[in-house]
Amino acid sequence: MTTASREPDTEMTSAAAGPSVHVRRARKLLLGGLVGGIAAAAVCLVVFSLLHGTAGLASAALGAGTVLFFYAGGQLVMVFFADAGARTLLAVSMASYTTRVVLLGLLLLVYDKNADNWPSLVPMAVFVTTIAVVAGWLLVEVYVFSRLRIGHYDTEYVAPSKGEFDQ
C-alpha cells in the first residue's frame, strides 16, 4: 500500500474542520471550572439549608449564583476570543474583568443601600459559599489546565564562541 492510497487520518481531518486548539482548551477550562464551582455550590446549598433552612438556602444560592455567573462570563469571553492575537486577548480580558468588577461593585452597592429589605439574608452563608465556589472553580480549573498538554519549545543551547570572552 502506498502512502497516496491511504485514507486520510480522521483525527487530523476532524481537527482541521472543528474549532482550533485554543478554543478547545478554553472550553475545557470553562467546563472544568463549572464542574468544580457547581460541586462546591451543591455542598454549600445542602449545608446552609440544614443550618439555616430556607434563608440559608437562598443566601447560599445567591452567593453561588453570583460567582458562577461572573466566572462563567469571564471564561466565555476567553472562549470567544481564544484565537485572537495576544494584544487583542489582553485588551478583551482586561475589559471583561473591569466590567465584571464594576457590575459586582454595583450589585454590592445596591445591597448596601437596600440591606433592610432583605433581613432574611444570612451574610455568613453568602460569604462562605462565595469563597467555596471560587475555590472549587479554581482548583478544578488548575487541574484541567495541568492536563492540557500545552507544548513549548526551547531553542537549542548554543555556547558562546571563544572570541566573545577575549575582549
PASEMI-259382 format. One record per residue (C-alpha): residue in one letter; x, y, z. Coordinates in steps of 0.05 Angstrom, whole numbers, padded with zeros to 5 digits, always signed. Layout:
% PASEMI-259382
aXYZ/...
//
This chain:
% PASEMI-259382
m+00000+00000+00000/t+00029+00067-00020/t+00022+00130+00020/a-00020+00161-00034/s-00073+00107-00029/r-00081+00111+00047/e-00143+00142+00074/p-00135+00210+00108/d-00126+00210+00183/t-00196+00221+00211/e-00169+00255+00273/m-00129+00306+00233/t-00188+00318+00186/s-00239+00330+00241/a-00190+00374+00280/a-00179+00417+00219/a-00253+00425+00207/g-00272+00439+00280/p-00252+00493+00329/s-00180+00510+00339/v-00137+00481+00394/h-00142+00547+00432/v-00217+00546+00431/r-00219+00473+00453/r-00171+00488+00511/a-00213+00548+00533/r-00276+00505+00531/k-00242+00452+00573/l-00223+00504+00624/l-00294+00531+00625/l-00325+00462+00634/g-00274+00444+00688/g-00287+00508+00726/l-00362+00498+00721/v-00356+00427+00748/g-00315+00450+00807/g-00358+00510+00821/i-00424+00472+00816/a-00397+00416+00861/a-00377+00467+00914/a-00443+00503+00906/a-00483+00439+00916/v-00446+00423+00981/c-00458+00494+01007/l-00531+00493+00988/v-00541+00429+01027/v-00501+00451+01088/f-00533+00520+01094/s-00602+00491+01082/l-00591+00445+01141/l-00562+00500+01184/h-00608+00559+01168/g-00667+00530+01130/t-00696+00568+01071/a-00658+00632+01088/g-00592+00593+01086/l-00611+00560+01021/a-00629+00627+00989/s-00566+00661+01015/a-00521+00604+00991/a-00556+00605+00924/l-00544+00680+00918/g-00470+00673+00932/a-00461+00612+00887/g-00502+00642+00830/t-00462+00707+00832/v-00395+00671+00829/l-00417+00623+00775/f-00445+00679+00733/f-00383+00723+00737/y-00333+00666+00728/a-00372+00634+00671/g-00379+00701+00637/g-00305+00715+00641/q-00287+00646+00615/l-00338+00651+00559/v-00304+00715+00536/m-00239+00676+00534/v-00271+00621+00492/f-00298+00672+00442/f-00231+00707+00435/a-00185+00647+00442/d-00158+00654+00371/a-00145+00729+00376/g-00075+00757+00379/a-00040+00769+00444/r-00054+00844+00447/t-00127+00835+00430/l-00135+00779+00480/l-00103+00822+00534/a-00148+00881+00519/v-00211+00838+00517/s-00194+00802+00581/m-00179+00867+00617/a-00244+00898+00591/s-00282+00836+00613/y-00251+00836+00681/t-00263+00910+00691/t-00336+00903+00670/r-00346+00845+00718/v-00314+00882+00776/v-00357+00944+00763/l-00420+00902+00758/l-00403+00866+00823/g-00389+00933+00856/l-00457+00959+00833/l-00490+00896+00859/l-00457+00905+00927/l-00477+00979+00928/v-00549+00961+00914/y-00547+00910+00970/d-00515+00960+01018/k-00568+01013+01003/n-00625+00962+01010/a-00600+00914+01064/d-00661+00928+01106/n-00706+00900+01052/w-00671+00832+01056/p-00670+00815+01130/s-00672+00741+01118/l-00606+00741+01081/v-00552+00703+01120/p-00487+00741+01106/m-00443+00684+01131/a-00476+00635+01083/v-00464+00684+01025/f-00392+00694+01046/v-00373+00621+01057/t-00409+00598+00994/t-00375+00652+00953/i-00306+00631+00978/a-00322+00556+00969/v-00347+00564+00898/v-00287+00606+00878/a-00241+00555+00909/g-00278+00497+00875/w-00276+00532+00808/l-00202+00548+00812/l-00180+00480+00839/v-00213+00442+00783/e-00191+00493+00731/v-00119+00487+00753/y-00125+00411+00750/v-00154+00415+00679/f-00100+00465+00658/s-00046+00418+00683/r-00074+00364+00637/l-00080+00406+00574/r-00012+00384+00547/i+00009+00452+00521/g+00075+00442+00486/h+00131+00492+00490/y+00195+00491+00452/d+00261+00520+00475/t+00314+00537+00425/e+00374+00493+00428/y+00430+00520+00471/v+00489+00548+00433/a+00551+00562+00474/p+00585+00629+00462/s+00646+00626+00418/k+00715+00636+00450/g+00724+00703+00416/e+00666+00734+00454/f+00702+00729+00521/d+00771+00751+00499/q+00754+00825+00491/
//
